[in-house]
């Protein structure tokens, strides 16, 4: 999977026991306990789990997926959390395995920014020049523009300037990454276009650390991890991943090789480079999608359709403060260094889905394997709110 695509777009009862399921009785559904709303029909939970199992297995075969971890929750109650395939040869994948959560942490950065604004520490309309006047056009760029992707800054995740593949174990500093981004011609004048640039998120991280006097790792822990009791989500300062580990493999350097411990320091703001598991991603998706970590006013700002919309969605897809909004779903879908993950939340259903996938040698380097699988699960559970581009 090409690094420049990082973060871009996109049984019977015994199976229930195998999948780590809690019998569902949700306020979000008119179904009785043990049933799940599929489309407009209450369906036995065991039937739902069996169908999701079939969907995942079919997608894995078609897309040459090595391992998949997938979870579904409705109104905070787990419908299923299961693993398929192998982490490594002879080592089965398990639902509790950890992986790099990538752009999920971009949504965390947006929440921390909103929390700081609620406390009066920063303002979303603060000019970047208040913190880093030396950056290009800093007097025209607001903190909100950085999170919305409308600053105009170029992305440093550009293989022409970021020699990632020469040494994937190199440690990068935030200032090195920002310099690479700002050293390129701006994509547009501030506020005149949307452009997905990791440069923006690294800068926001530096602003928040400067304004609060705290490291980003502490801000995320205090504002997100502790309130949600995310015990399996961590900020990592090295390439470590806590055990048990979902191993990753990649073919971007011209040969299929293990990429689990390639250094991720180039991906995001220091302190927002994280690992997690499916259960914590499900919790995060619901909390972000329901606005549980910010005020009602901040939540409106986070999901406000103020950026350019994306074709062919005709106004139904746009980028909020660190999260994609697609036809009613709140989505993040990191993909880098052999890891592909997607989380999505549909507030109208209180439906959270999370998927993490790794690739076989035959897999395409284009697209996001986990998004393909999640989209198929979402189409089954909520066909009225498609995540497949090109359809409404």
N, C-alpha and C positions, 0 to 999 in steps of 0.2 A: 504494500500500500504506500503510495507516494506520500512523503512527509508534507508536501504542500497542501494535501487534502485534509490535514489535521483539523478537526473541528468542523470542517465544511459539512455542505449538505451533500446528505445523505446520502377407557381403560376400565378397566374394571376397578373395584374398590381397592385392590392391592396397589394399583398405581398411585392412588391418593396417598397411601402410607409412604410409598417410596419417594414421593415428591416433596415431603415435608409440608403437608397441607393442614390448615386449620379449617374445619367445617364452617362454611360461610353463612352468616346471618347478619346482613348489612343494612343499615338505615338508608343506604344509597339505592337499594334495590327492593322492589315489592315481592321478591321471591322469598320463599320459606327457607329455613336453615337447610343447608346441603344442596342448594340450587344457586345457579349463577345466571344473570341476565345476559343472554347472547342475542344481540339485535333487540327484538321486542319479545323474546320468548324466554321463559324460565327453563333452564336446562340443568339436569343433574350435574353436580360438580364433578363426579367421576367421569361423566361423558365429556365435559369441557376439558379436563386434564388429558384425557385420551386423545382428543382432537388436537390440542396444542402439541402434544407429543408427536403426533403424525405430521403436523405442520413443520415442526422443527426438524424432524428427521428428513423430510422431503427437501427442505431448503438446504440442509447441510450437504445432502448428496448432490443437489443441483449446483451448489456454489462452491463445492470442494472445501468445506469447513472442517477443521480438525477437531475443535472443541466448542461447545456452546454452553453457557450458563444462562438460564432465563428464569425470571420471576414475574408473577402477576399478583397484584393485590387490589382489593376493592374496599374502599372506606377504611383503610388501614388493616384489613384482615387478609392474610396470605391465602390466595387460591392455590398457588403452586410455587415451588422454588426447586429447580431441578438442574442436573447437569447431564450432558451427552458427550460422547467422544473421549479423546485422550488429551491430557495436559502434555505429557511426553509419551514416547513409545513405551507401552506396557504400564503406564500410570494413568488410570481413569481420572477424568475430570470429576470434581465434586462440587456441590452447591456452595460450600463455604470457602472456596478458593478466592484469593485476592488478586487484583489486577490494577493496572494504572487507570484511574478514572478520567484523566485528561480534561476535556472541556466541561465536564460536570462542574469542575471547580471554577469555571468562568461564571456560572450562575452563582456560586458562592461569593465570588468577588463582587458581583452586582449587589448581593444582599448585604455584604459588609459595608459597601459604599452607602447604601440606603440607611443602614443602621447608624453610620457615622453622621449622615445628614440629619437624621432624626434627633441626634444628640447635639446638633449645632456645631459639630467639629469641622465639618466641611459643608459646602453647598453644591448641589448638582449643577448650578449655574456658575460656580466658581471658574474663573479662567485658569487654564494651566499655567499661565505666567505667574500666578500667585505662588506657585510651588517650584516651577522650573522655567524661569523666564528665558533661559538660553535655548529652549527647544523651538524649532521652526514654527512660526505663526502661533506661538503659545498664547498670545493676547487675543486670538480669535477662536480658540478651542476650549470648550467647557468640559468638565468631568463627565457630564451626561453624554456628550458627543463621543468621548473615548469609549464608554461602555456600549453606546449604540452602534459604534462602528462608522460614525460619520465625521471623524476628525480629518480624514483625507490622508492620513499617514499610510505609507506603504508597509507591507508585511515583511518582516525579516525572514519568515519561513519561505525562502526563495532559494532554490538549489543553485542559482547562479552566484549567490553571494554568501550562502551559509554552507560551508564545506562539511556537511553532516556526515556524509558517507565515507570520507577519508578516515575519520576516527570517531565512530559512534559512541566511544567511551569518554570523549572529551567533556570537561565540565565548563559550562558557559556562565558568565556573570550577567545579571540584569543590564548593567551598563554596556557590556559588549553587544548584547542583543538589541538594545535601544539604538545604539550607534549604527548598527547594520540597517535597522529600519529607517532611521532618520537620514541616513546617508543616501537614500534613494530619492528620486523625484516623487513628490506627493501625487497621489492618485487623482486628487481634485482639491479645490479650495475647501476649507472647513465648512461643513454643513451642506455641501452640494452633491454628495453621493454617499452610498453605503459601500464599504469595502471591508471585508473580514481581515483584520490585521492583528496578529498576536502582539505587535508593537504596542497597541492601545492598552492591552490588559497588563503588560509588564509595567507600563507607565502608571496605570491606576494603582497597582500594587505599591510602587514607590511613593506615590502621593499619599496613600493611606498610611503607610509607615511613617512618613514625615509628619503628617498632620496629627496622628494619634500618639506618636512616640512609642508604638508597639510594633513588633514584627508581625507580618501577615499571618504567620502560623498561629500566633496567639489570638489574633482577631477572628480567624475562622473557627478556632476551637471555642472561644467564648461566645461567639454569635451564632454558631451553627452546630458544631459537633456536640457540645455539652447539652444545649437545650433539647436536641433530638436524640441524645444518647446513642450517638453513632460510634460505637466502640471499635468497629472494624475499619474506620476511615481515618487515615493519618496523613499529615504533611511529612514528606520525606526530604531530607537534605542531601541524600545520596541516591544511588540507583537501587537501594534495597527495596524489597517487597516482603511484607510479613507473611509467614507461613500460615496455612498452606498456599502455595503459589500456582496460579494458572500460567503456565509457560507460554511464551509467544515465539513465533517464527516469522521471518520476513525474507523477501526476495528482492528488495529494492537495490541492493548492491550487486545484483547480477547473479547471485547464487542463493539458494534457500538455506537459511542459517538461523540458529537460535538468536533471538533479539531481546530476551527477557530482561537482561541487565544492561542494555544500552542506556547510557546516561540521559535522563529526561530533562536536564537543566535548561535546555533550549525551548521548552514548550510554553511555559507560563511564568507569571510572577513568582519570585522566590517565596516559599511558604504556601503557595497554591499548587504546588506539584505534589500530587497525592495518589494514594492507593486506597482501594475500597473493596467491598464485595457486593453481591447482588442484593442481599437483604437491606444493606445501608443505602444503596442506590434507590431502591423502591421507596424507602422512607423519605429520602431527599426529594424524590420526584413529587411525592404527595405534598410535602411541606412547602416546596417552592410553588407548586401549582395551586395551593390553597392560600398562599400568603401568610403562613403561620409564623414566620420569623420577622415580619415587618408590620408596620401599621397599615390600616386600610388605605390611607392616602398613598403611602409608599408602594403598596401592592398595585394600585392603579397606575402609578408611574412606571413600575417595573414592566407591566404588560401593555402599556399604552402603544398604539400603532402609530408611532411618530417617525419611523424610518420608512424608506422606500419599500414598497411591496415587491414581491417576486413573481415573475411570470412563470407558469401560466395560471397562477392562483388567484388573480384578479382581486387582490385585497385581502385574501384569506391566509397569506403567509407574510410575515414580517419579523423583524428582529427587535426584541425589547432590550431591557438592561441585562444583557448576558444570557439571553435565552431566546430560542426561536419559537414563534407562535405559528402553528400550522393547522388551519381548519379546526380551531378550538383546542388543539393539543399544545402543551408546553413541552419542548423537545431540546435535548442536547445530544450530540452524536460524535464523540471523539474517535479519531482513527489515526494511529501513528505507531511506527516501529513494531508492526505486527499485531498490535492490539486494536480491536474495534469494539466499541461499546455504544449503546444507545439507551437513553431513558426517555420516557414519554408519560405525560399525565393528562387525562381528559377530565376536567372539572365536572362536566355535566353528568359523568358516570362515576366520579370519584375513583377512576380506574388508573392504576399505575402499572407500567410494564417496564422491565429492564432486561437487557440482553448484553452479554459479552461473548465475543467469538474470536477464535484464532484460525489461521489459514493453513491449508495443505499446500504442497508445492504447485499444484495445478490451478490454484485459485487466482482469479483476476486481481491485478493490482489497482483496478479502478473500482470506485464505489466503496461502500461500507457494508461488510458482510452482516454485521449485527443489525444494521438498519433494515436490510432486506428481510431478515427473520422477524424483527419486531413489527415491521409493516404488515407482514402476513398474519401475525397473531392479532394485531389491532383490527385488521379487516374482518377477521372472524368474530371478535368480541364486540366491536362497535362499527359495523359496516356503514353507519350513517355519517361517520366522521373519518373519511379516508385520509391516510397519510401518504398515499401514492401520488407523486407529482403527475400533473397532466389531467387529473380527474377531480371533479368537485363533488 
